[in-house]
Structures are given as C-alpha cells and as structure tokens.
Amino acid sequence: MSKTVVLALFVCALALPSAAVGATAVVKGTGTLEPGCPVDPVAADVFCPTNPIWFSLQAKSSQKTSGTVRMRWLVEGKARSLFGGRVTCMNTVGNAVVLGGVLSNPRALRGIPFVEFAIDNGATGDLLSDLGLFPDGDLDQVLLPVGFPTICPAPGLAASIYGYLPTLSGGVLVRPPTP
C-alpha cells in the first residue's frame, strides 16, 4: 500500500467523529403504576401509594441531556395534581435508567429537585419508582451524588431510593448509548 493511500485513510479516520461522541441514550414511555408498597427500596421512609400513578417519561442524552418527567396520582373523584419537570441528568446502564431534574409543576413546588428510576423489562413488565422529591433539608439527599440534579445516581434494580412499582399498563423503553 502506498504512503499516499495510508495517509489519506489516516486523515479520513481523524475526520470521522468518535462512535461514543454523539451516541445518544433514549428513554420514553407512558403508562400506569400499580398501587402498593414498592420493592427493594434503599431509603427507610418509603410510602405505599393506595392509588395507581400515571407516568410519562421522555428524555435523551448525548452531549446534553433534555426531556420531561410527568406523574399524576389517579384518585377517583378528586382533583389531581400533575407533578412534572425538566430532566437535567440521565444515567443508563443496560435496561436501567435514572432521570433527575427540577420540578416546574405544581407551581408551589417549582425548583425542587426530583429523581425517577426505571427498569425496562420488556414483555415481563417494567418497574418504575414513584417520583422522589428532595426539598432543602430532606434527609434522603445523602443518597444522591454530589452535583445532583446535574449528576444522576447510578441505576439498577437495587439502586432505587424509594423502590420500584410494577406497571399496570404501558411501559418504558430504555435505550442506552451505543458505542
């Protein structure tokens, strides 16, 4: 092979972006979580919802993380508050994801950091946490990494601060970045 061909191939290789640069992780899904006590919580102060919880997750991350998380408790015959916010961090490992961000709704809680854990189990049923909120002084903040909500905790089955609830309907798709 001539030196010119080798040099041309080398220059072309340098011009191509790295596979990791621009690799995008994607999370999306909607559905309803079953009421009841969550499984595998890390925190001691776990709440057991008595009503189903509607959820919607949409996020992507490559060079920058963006997206939204929305949840609403489905209490029959009652007005329901929609909890929602902008995603500022995302961490995926295999089929598990953690989304973190800051609430924008309801207005009274605007600016409070949140965390959402999810596991994409495909046809066997997905698992999601109830939305974790962390106002100033919350004792569970020690379970979050320094820099949260810009830096998310590690995901995984035993990692959810408040445990997981199975989906009653719908589900979540977790697609980690491909190298």
Order of alpha helices (4+ residues) and beta strands (2+ residues): alpha-beta-beta-beta-beta-beta-beta-beta-beta-beta
